Amino acid sequence: MKNIVILLLTSLVFLTECQRIKLTKTHGIAYLDKREKLIIVSKSNKNDAIKVLGQPATKGMTDDNLWIYIERTITKGKTLKLGRSVLTKNNVLVLEFDKYGVLNNKTFYDKKNIKDIKFAKAITENDIRRENFVYSFLSSVRQKMEQGRK
């Protein structure tokens, strides 16, 4: 009888995942999906964006008027996932400003529609270095042998 009680208590602990509160890790701006609604195209400026969202995670590489905000939330998985981390939120907000600092364009990507982004399939060929590993290895050995003769 004691063994059955101990087995039931042990299984109860494992089935309830040892915790009642989910462990979540958030990176970036919390509640980005709600905050982005406070920014209005053609009315808001850079100062409004900083007030509502804070400093951007990334600015454009060539253009300082492109701001990117990120929100990423990861939680621990259920028992069936064996405790692996699960991505629950993956939100990205892209703000484009004009030269006067007024918001021109606002694009919001969430976990569902971020998969629809099309990337270029072109591959850059490296014409400078087409040799394989064996050729380059043997060439370096030959160079070291020739230096040893001198």
SULZI-V358883 format. One record per residue. N is the residue number from 0. SS is DSSP state (A for helix, B for strand, O for the rest). PHI is phi in degrees with one decimal (none if undefined). BURIAL is 1 if it has 24 or more other C-alpha atoms within 12 Angstrom, else 0. Layout:
BEGIN
n->N ss->SS phi->PHI burial->BURIAL
n->N ss->SS phi->PHI burial->BURIAL
END
This chain:
BEGIN
n->0 ss->O phi->none burial->0
n->1 ss->A phi->-63.2 burial->0
n->2 ss->A phi->-63.6 burial->0
n->3 ss->A phi->-67.8 burial->0
n->4 ss->A phi->-64.6 burial->0
n->5 ss->A phi->-63.4 burial->0
n->6 ss->A phi->-64.6 burial->0
n->7 ss->A phi->-65.5 burial->0
n->8 ss->A phi->-66.1 burial->0
n->9 ss->A phi->-64.4 burial->0
n->10 ss->A phi->-67.5 burial->0
n->11 ss->A phi->-63.6 burial->0
n->12 ss->A phi->-63.7 burial->0
n->13 ss->A phi->-71.2 burial->0
n->14 ss->A phi->-73.1 burial->0
n->15 ss->O phi->-88.9 burial->0
n->16 ss->O phi->64.3 burial->0
n->17 ss->O phi->65.5 burial->0
n->18 ss->O phi->-139.0 burial->0
n->19 ss->O phi->-90.9 burial->0
n->20 ss->O phi->-97.3 burial->0
n->21 ss->O phi->-71.9 burial->0
n->22 ss->O phi->-87.4 burial->0
n->23 ss->B phi->-121.1 burial->0
n->24 ss->B phi->-119.0 burial->0
n->25 ss->B phi->-113.7 burial->0
n->26 ss->B phi->-120.1 burial->0
n->27 ss->B phi->101.2 burial->1
n->28 ss->O phi->-84.9 burial->1
n->29 ss->O phi->-72.7 burial->1
n->30 ss->O phi->56.3 burial->1
n->31 ss->A phi->-63.8 burial->1
n->32 ss->A phi->-64.4 burial->1
n->33 ss->A phi->-84.4 burial->0
n->34 ss->A phi->-70.4 burial->1
n->35 ss->A phi->-66.8 burial->1
n->36 ss->A phi->-72.6 burial->0
n->37 ss->A phi->-80.8 burial->0
n->38 ss->O phi->-94.8 burial->1
n->39 ss->O phi->-113.6 burial->0
n->40 ss->O phi->-66.2 burial->0
n->41 ss->O phi->71.0 burial->0
n->42 ss->O phi->-119.3 burial->0
n->43 ss->O phi->-83.5 burial->1
n->44 ss->B phi->-125.7 burial->1
n->45 ss->A phi->-62.0 burial->1
n->46 ss->A phi->-65.1 burial->0
n->47 ss->A phi->-65.0 burial->1
n->48 ss->A phi->-63.9 burial->1
n->49 ss->A phi->-67.2 burial->0
n->50 ss->A phi->-66.2 burial->0
n->51 ss->A phi->-83.5 burial->1
n->52 ss->A phi->-108.4 burial->1
n->53 ss->O phi->88.5 burial->0
n->54 ss->O phi->-69.2 burial->0
n->55 ss->O phi->-70.3 burial->1
n->56 ss->O phi->-69.2 burial->0
n->57 ss->B phi->-144.6 burial->0
n->58 ss->B phi->-109.7 burial->0
n->59 ss->O phi->-58.0 burial->0
n->60 ss->O phi->-69.5 burial->0
n->61 ss->O phi->-105.8 burial->0
n->62 ss->O phi->-121.0 burial->0
n->63 ss->O phi->-78.3 burial->0
n->64 ss->O phi->-96.5 burial->1
n->65 ss->B phi->-114.0 burial->1
n->66 ss->B phi->-114.5 burial->1
n->67 ss->B phi->-126.7 burial->1
n->68 ss->B phi->-114.0 burial->1
n->69 ss->B phi->-129.7 burial->1
n->70 ss->B phi->-134.5 burial->1
n->71 ss->B phi->-135.7 burial->1
n->72 ss->B phi->-122.9 burial->1
n->73 ss->B phi->-122.5 burial->0
n->74 ss->B phi->-123.4 burial->0
n->75 ss->B phi->-76.0 burial->0
n->76 ss->O phi->-75.8 burial->0
n->77 ss->O phi->-72.4 burial->0
n->78 ss->A phi->-62.5 burial->0
n->79 ss->A phi->-66.8 burial->0
n->80 ss->A phi->-87.0 burial->0
n->81 ss->O phi->61.1 burial->0
n->82 ss->O phi->77.9 burial->0
n->83 ss->O phi->-68.4 burial->0
n->84 ss->B phi->-71.8 burial->0
n->85 ss->B phi->-124.0 burial->0
n->86 ss->B phi->-79.9 burial->0
n->87 ss->B phi->-99.7 burial->0
n->88 ss->B phi->-131.7 burial->1
n->89 ss->B phi->-144.2 burial->1
n->90 ss->B phi->-106.5 burial->1
n->91 ss->B phi->-133.4 burial->1
n->92 ss->B phi->-118.6 burial->1
n->93 ss->B phi->-112.5 burial->1
n->94 ss->B phi->-113.3 burial->1
n->95 ss->B phi->-117.3 burial->1
n->96 ss->B phi->-108.4 burial->1
n->97 ss->O phi->-86.3 burial->0
n->98 ss->O phi->-69.9 burial->0
n->99 ss->O phi->-95.0 burial->0
n->100 ss->O phi->91.8 burial->1
n->101 ss->B phi->-91.8 burial->1
n->102 ss->B phi->-69.0 burial->1
n->103 ss->B phi->-92.3 burial->1
n->104 ss->B phi->-143.6 burial->1
n->105 ss->B phi->-133.9 burial->1
n->106 ss->B phi->-125.7 burial->1
n->107 ss->B phi->-116.2 burial->1
n->108 ss->B phi->-114.6 burial->1
n->109 ss->O phi->-113.5 burial->1
n->110 ss->O phi->-61.8 burial->0
n->111 ss->O phi->-76.3 burial->0
n->112 ss->A phi->-92.6 burial->0
n->113 ss->A phi->-72.9 burial->0
n->114 ss->A phi->-73.6 burial->0
n->115 ss->A phi->-83.8 burial->0
n->116 ss->O phi->-70.7 burial->0
n->117 ss->O phi->-94.7 burial->0
n->118 ss->O phi->-110.4 burial->0
n->119 ss->O phi->-68.0 burial->0
n->120 ss->O phi->-98.6 burial->0
n->121 ss->O phi->-67.1 burial->0
n->122 ss->O phi->-114.9 burial->0
n->123 ss->O phi->-82.1 burial->0
n->124 ss->O phi->-84.1 burial->0
n->125 ss->O phi->-104.0 burial->0
n->126 ss->O phi->-77.0 burial->0
n->127 ss->O phi->-69.9 burial->0
n->128 ss->O phi->-126.4 burial->0
n->129 ss->O phi->-105.9 burial->0
n->130 ss->O phi->-70.0 burial->0
n->131 ss->O phi->-90.8 burial->0
n->132 ss->A phi->-64.5 burial->0
n->133 ss->A phi->-63.2 burial->0
n->134 ss->A phi->-61.5 burial->0
n->135 ss->A phi->-68.9 burial->0
n->136 ss->A phi->-65.3 burial->0
n->137 ss->A phi->-67.1 burial->0
n->138 ss->A phi->-65.4 burial->0
n->139 ss->A phi->-68.7 burial->0
n->140 ss->A phi->-65.3 burial->0
n->141 ss->A phi->-61.1 burial->0
n->142 ss->A phi->-62.8 burial->0
n->143 ss->A phi->-68.4 burial->0
n->144 ss->A phi->-67.8 burial->0
n->145 ss->A phi->-67.0 burial->0
n->146 ss->A phi->-68.9 burial->0
n->147 ss->A phi->-70.2 burial->0
n->148 ss->A phi->-72.4 burial->0
n->149 ss->O phi->-79.3 burial->0
END
